[in-house]
Amino acid sequence: MELFEVMRTTFAAREYTGEDLPDEALYEILENARFAPSGGNRQGNRVIVIRDQHTRDKLSAMCEPAAKRYGAQVKAGENPWNTIVPSRVTDADIAATPAPKLLTEAYRQASVVLVFVVDLKVVASMDQYLDRVGIISGASIYPFVWNVLLAARHAGFGGTITTLPAAMEPEVQKMLNIPPDYAVCAAVPLGKPVKQLTKLKRNAVEDITSIGTFDGPAFIGR
């Protein structure tokens, strides 16, 4: 499959046919995805392959509190788990909200779940002294995660980046024997999508790119 087609058709697949993703195919996906860049090429990325149904069921149940908060905030018209705008959602609102199955069932139904972690001892967190949530360390793990999804699309499979497990990091670390200095970054369910989307909706280049300054003129490119 041509590269640009893969880039334009890799979508968040959360429903699967039940068809197996063989170890040989998964190995090839990871074999190619591992060439993603990382800070200083220190390669602190690790991935845990989870096929055991019991473990995937436990992961799904473990994420329900974070999913309930997500659902309650969406219902209230908020951007879930945002660190800038204070939430108006109460603990009672969260408790009364069912965990959206769209956020938790993929762990149970996928052929395999990949849990991505990064060694915090080798990342350069250039934003550690800023008065906001840190995001820079993700540059050493998320290119690898996205490469996995691109490679999976190329192989005829699909998945999505989910981050609910990070909200329950101590519990996930204990369940999967992850050392405390490794951050839980994503859980990616993979399988054969029920339907392959080919026309994704994204903002135009002119809407997201400016020249010179944030409020500069739009980059047209022609």
SEDREN-348384 format. One record per residue (C-alpha): y, z negated, x negated. Coordinates in nm, 2 decimals. Layout:
N
<v=Y | w=Z | u=X>
...
END
This chain:
222
<v=0.00 | w=0.00 | u=0.00>
<v=0.35 | w=0.09 | u=-0.13>
<v=0.55 | w=-0.21 | u=-0.26>
<v=0.85 | w=-0.17 | u=-0.02>
<v=0.62 | w=-0.14 | u=0.28>
<v=0.45 | w=-0.47 | u=0.18>
<v=0.79 | w=-0.63 | u=0.14>
<v=0.91 | w=-0.51 | u=0.48>
<v=0.60 | w=-0.60 | u=0.68>
<v=0.49 | w=-0.94 | u=0.54>
<v=0.56 | w=-1.16 | u=0.84>
<v=0.48 | w=-1.52 | u=0.93>
<v=0.13 | w=-1.49 | u=1.07>
<v=0.01 | w=-1.80 | u=1.25>
<v=-0.27 | w=-1.66 | u=1.47>
<v=-0.60 | w=-1.53 | u=1.33>
<v=-0.90 | w=-1.33 | u=1.44>
<v=-1.15 | w=-1.57 | u=1.28>
<v=-1.26 | w=-1.30 | u=1.02>
<v=-1.34 | w=-1.46 | u=0.69>
<v=-1.13 | w=-1.42 | u=0.38>
<v=-1.39 | w=-1.40 | u=0.11>
<v=-1.36 | w=-1.59 | u=-0.21>
<v=-1.36 | w=-1.26 | u=-0.40>
<v=-1.05 | w=-1.14 | u=-0.20>
<v=-0.88 | w=-1.47 | u=-0.24>
<v=-0.94 | w=-1.48 | u=-0.61>
<v=-0.78 | w=-1.13 | u=-0.64>
<v=-0.48 | w=-1.24 | u=-0.44>
<v=-0.43 | w=-1.54 | u=-0.67>
<v=-0.51 | w=-1.34 | u=-0.99>
<v=-0.21 | w=-1.11 | u=-0.91>
<v=0.02 | w=-1.38 | u=-0.76>
<v=0.00 | w=-1.60 | u=-1.07>
<v=0.24 | w=-1.36 | u=-1.26>
<v=0.53 | w=-1.51 | u=-1.06>
<v=0.81 | w=-1.65 | u=-1.27>
<v=0.88 | w=-2.02 | u=-1.32>
<v=1.15 | w=-2.22 | u=-1.50>
<v=1.11 | w=-2.18 | u=-1.87>
<v=0.78 | w=-2.01 | u=-1.80>
<v=0.64 | w=-2.37 | u=-1.79>
<v=0.40 | w=-2.28 | u=-1.50>
<v=0.38 | w=-2.62 | u=-1.34>
<v=0.24 | w=-2.46 | u=-1.02>
<v=-0.10 | w=-2.57 | u=-0.89>
<v=-0.28 | w=-2.46 | u=-0.57>
<v=-0.56 | w=-2.64 | u=-0.38>
<v=-0.80 | w=-2.42 | u=-0.18>
<v=-0.91 | w=-2.59 | u=0.14>
<v=-1.19 | w=-2.44 | u=0.34>
<v=-1.35 | w=-2.76 | u=0.47>
<v=-1.28 | w=-2.78 | u=0.84>
<v=-1.26 | w=-3.16 | u=0.85>
<v=-0.99 | w=-3.16 | u=0.58>
<v=-0.79 | w=-2.89 | u=0.76>
<v=-0.82 | w=-3.09 | u=1.09>
<v=-0.69 | w=-3.40 | u=0.91>
<v=-0.40 | w=-3.20 | u=0.76>
<v=-0.31 | w=-3.07 | u=1.11>
<v=-0.31 | w=-3.42 | u=1.26>
<v=-0.12 | w=-3.56 | u=0.97>
<v=0.16 | w=-3.31 | u=1.03>
<v=0.20 | w=-3.40 | u=1.40>
<v=0.48 | w=-3.66 | u=1.35>
<v=0.69 | w=-3.41 | u=1.15>
<v=0.62 | w=-3.14 | u=1.41>
<v=0.72 | w=-3.37 | u=1.70>
<v=1.06 | w=-3.43 | u=1.53>
<v=1.09 | w=-3.05 | u=1.47>
<v=1.02 | w=-2.98 | u=1.84>
<v=1.25 | w=-3.25 | u=1.97>
<v=1.54 | w=-3.12 | u=1.76>
<v=1.49 | w=-2.76 | u=1.87>
<v=1.49 | w=-2.88 | u=2.23>
<v=1.82 | w=-3.05 | u=2.16>
<v=1.97 | w=-2.73 | u=2.02>
<v=1.97 | w=-2.86 | u=1.66>
<v=1.85 | w=-2.70 | u=1.33>
<v=1.54 | w=-2.91 | u=1.26>
<v=1.53 | w=-3.14 | u=0.96>
<v=1.88 | w=-3.04 | u=0.85>
<v=2.05 | w=-3.27 | u=0.59>
<v=2.41 | w=-3.17 | u=0.66>
<v=2.45 | w=-3.21 | u=1.04>
<v=2.35 | w=-3.55 | u=1.17>
<v=2.08 | w=-3.54 | u=1.44>
<v=2.14 | w=-3.68 | u=1.79>
<v=1.77 | w=-3.70 | u=1.86>
<v=1.63 | w=-4.05 | u=1.90>
<v=1.30 | w=-4.20 | u=1.81>
<v=1.22 | w=-4.21 | u=2.18>
<v=1.30 | w=-3.84 | u=2.21>
<v=1.06 | w=-3.76 | u=1.93>
<v=0.79 | w=-3.98 | u=2.06>
<v=0.81 | w=-3.81 | u=2.40>
<v=0.79 | w=-3.46 | u=2.25>
<v=0.45 | w=-3.30 | u=2.21>
<v=0.37 | w=-3.16 | u=1.87>
<v=0.42 | w=-2.78 | u=1.90>
<v=0.08 | w=-2.62 | u=1.85>
<v=0.25 | w=-2.32 | u=1.68>
<v=0.33 | w=-2.56 | u=1.39>
<v=0.00 | w=-2.74 | u=1.35>
<v=-0.29 | w=-2.52 | u=1.48>
<v=-0.28 | w=-2.26 | u=1.20>
<v=-0.42 | w=-2.52 | u=0.96>
<v=-0.73 | w=-2.55 | u=1.19>
<v=-0.77 | w=-2.18 | u=1.27>
<v=-0.71 | w=-2.00 | u=0.95>
<v=-0.99 | w=-1.89 | u=0.72>
<v=-0.84 | w=-2.10 | u=0.44>
<v=-0.54 | w=-2.32 | u=0.37>
<v=-0.37 | w=-2.32 | u=0.03>
<v=-0.17 | w=-2.63 | u=-0.06>
<v=0.09 | w=-2.56 | u=-0.33>
<v=0.22 | w=-2.84 | u=-0.56>
<v=0.44 | w=-2.84 | u=-0.86>
<v=0.45 | w=-3.06 | u=-1.17>
<v=0.79 | w=-3.24 | u=-1.15>
<v=0.76 | w=-3.32 | u=-1.52>
<v=0.81 | w=-2.96 | u=-1.62>
<v=1.08 | w=-2.84 | u=-1.38>
<v=1.45 | w=-2.82 | u=-1.47>
<v=1.63 | w=-2.97 | u=-1.17>
<v=1.98 | w=-2.85 | u=-1.24>
<v=2.12 | w=-2.99 | u=-0.92>
<v=1.99 | w=-3.34 | u=-0.96>
<v=2.33 | w=-3.49 | u=-1.00>
<v=2.49 | w=-3.31 | u=-0.70>
<v=2.55 | w=-3.51 | u=-0.38>
<v=2.31 | w=-3.30 | u=-0.17>
<v=1.94 | w=-3.24 | u=-0.12>
<v=1.78 | w=-3.08 | u=-0.43>
<v=1.65 | w=-2.73 | u=-0.40>
<v=1.65 | w=-2.58 | u=-0.75>
<v=1.31 | w=-2.71 | u=-0.85>
<v=1.17 | w=-2.49 | u=-0.58>
<v=1.25 | w=-2.19 | u=-0.80>
<v=0.94 | w=-2.28 | u=-1.01>
<v=0.69 | w=-2.27 | u=-0.72>
<v=0.81 | w=-2.06 | u=-0.43>
<v=0.81 | w=-1.72 | u=-0.61>
<v=0.43 | w=-1.79 | u=-0.66>
<v=0.39 | w=-1.89 | u=-0.30>
<v=0.56 | w=-1.57 | u=-0.18>
<v=0.36 | w=-1.36 | u=-0.43>
<v=0.05 | w=-1.49 | u=-0.26>
<v=0.17 | w=-1.38 | u=0.08>
<v=0.27 | w=-1.04 | u=-0.05>
<v=-0.07 | w=-1.00 | u=-0.21>
<v=-0.25 | w=-1.12 | u=0.11>
<v=-0.06 | w=-0.86 | u=0.31>
<v=-0.16 | w=-0.59 | u=0.06>
<v=-0.52 | w=-0.70 | u=0.11>
<v=-0.50 | w=-0.68 | u=0.49>
<v=-0.46 | w=-1.06 | u=0.55>
<v=-0.16 | w=-1.27 | u=0.64>
<v=-0.03 | w=-1.63 | u=0.65>
<v=0.30 | w=-1.82 | u=0.65>
<v=0.48 | w=-2.08 | u=0.44>
<v=0.47 | w=-2.41 | u=0.61>
<v=0.64 | w=-2.72 | u=0.48>
<v=0.56 | w=-2.99 | u=0.73>
<v=0.30 | w=-3.15 | u=0.49>
<v=0.59 | w=-3.23 | u=0.25>
<v=0.73 | w=-3.48 | u=0.51>
<v=0.40 | w=-3.67 | u=0.48>
<v=0.37 | w=-3.63 | u=0.10>
<v=0.22 | w=-3.97 | u=0.02>
<v=-0.06 | w=-3.92 | u=0.28>
<v=-0.13 | w=-3.56 | u=0.16>
<v=-0.14 | w=-3.68 | u=-0.20>
<v=-0.39 | w=-3.95 | u=-0.12>
<v=-0.61 | w=-3.72 | u=0.08>
<v=-0.62 | w=-3.44 | u=-0.18>
<v=-0.61 | w=-3.66 | u=-0.49>
<v=-0.27 | w=-3.51 | u=-0.60>
<v=-0.10 | w=-3.71 | u=-0.88>
<v=0.22 | w=-3.88 | u=-0.78>
<v=0.43 | w=-3.67 | u=-1.02>
<v=0.33 | w=-3.35 | u=-0.84>
<v=0.54 | w=-3.26 | u=-0.54>
<v=0.38 | w=-3.11 | u=-0.23>
<v=0.58 | w=-2.79 | u=-0.17>
<v=0.39 | w=-2.58 | u=0.09>
<v=0.07 | w=-2.54 | u=0.28>
<v=-0.02 | w=-2.17 | u=0.35>
<v=-0.28 | w=-2.09 | u=0.61>
<v=-0.44 | w=-1.75 | u=0.54>
<v=-0.66 | w=-1.52 | u=0.76>
<v=-0.68 | w=-1.19 | u=0.93>
<v=-0.38 | w=-1.17 | u=1.17>
<v=-0.45 | w=-1.11 | u=1.54>
<v=-0.16 | w=-0.86 | u=1.53>
<v=0.01 | w=-0.70 | u=1.23>
<v=0.39 | w=-0.68 | u=1.29>
<v=0.55 | w=-0.38 | u=1.12>
<v=0.91 | w=-0.40 | u=1.25>
<v=1.07 | w=-0.72 | u=1.14>
<v=1.42 | w=-0.83 | u=1.24>
<v=1.65 | w=-0.93 | u=0.96>
<v=2.02 | w=-0.94 | u=0.90>
<v=2.16 | w=-0.62 | u=0.74>
<v=2.26 | w=-0.61 | u=0.38>
<v=2.63 | w=-0.59 | u=0.48>
<v=2.60 | w=-0.91 | u=0.68>
<v=2.46 | w=-1.12 | u=0.39>
<v=2.62 | w=-0.97 | u=0.08>
<v=2.99 | w=-0.99 | u=-0.03>
<v=3.17 | w=-0.86 | u=-0.34>
<v=3.34 | w=-1.09 | u=-0.58>
<v=3.36 | w=-1.41 | u=-0.37>
<v=3.18 | w=-1.56 | u=-0.07>
<v=3.45 | w=-1.44 | u=0.16>
<v=3.49 | w=-1.10 | u=-0.02>
<v=3.44 | w=-0.76 | u=0.14>
<v=3.09 | w=-0.67 | u=0.25>
<v=2.88 | w=-0.48 | u=0.00>
<v=2.82 | w=-0.14 | u=0.15>
<v=2.64 | w=0.04 | u=-0.14>
<v=2.75 | w=0.39 | u=-0.04>
END
